[in-house]
Amino acid sequence: MTSQNLSTQLRALVVDDNILNRKIHERMLNGLGVECMVVANGKEAVDVHFYGQSFDLILMDKDMPIMNGIEATKELRSMGINSLIVGVSSRSMEAEIREFMEAGLNDYHVKPLTTHKLASIIHNINPNYATK
């Protein structure tokens, strides 16, 4: 447990169809003192919000079955979700990144994420948040 009070602990949702990526991102976020939930596709991300969950940060993969990251981001934004949504993908072509950003992302990073990148993202959400 970090020095953060539970009521001020940041919450993140990791949305990725690759189980290894989900586990890596979850462990890095937990290591930074961020409470984390993981889901395997965009529809599951939309569903957890529909049922009342909320998050400070959403790490959204682009290419997933059932509902991809672009569709999920558009749906979340149409639901009024204002969480920081960061696209995370191995895609680095400018047109693909632009399409993902235009869906409603706040930021985009090419995989793999590092602890340093995640700490920077968390600092942008809350500059006073003390990571482990």
Order of alpha helices (4+ residues) and beta strands (2+ residues): beta-alpha-beta-alpha-beta-alpha-beta-alpha-beta-alpha
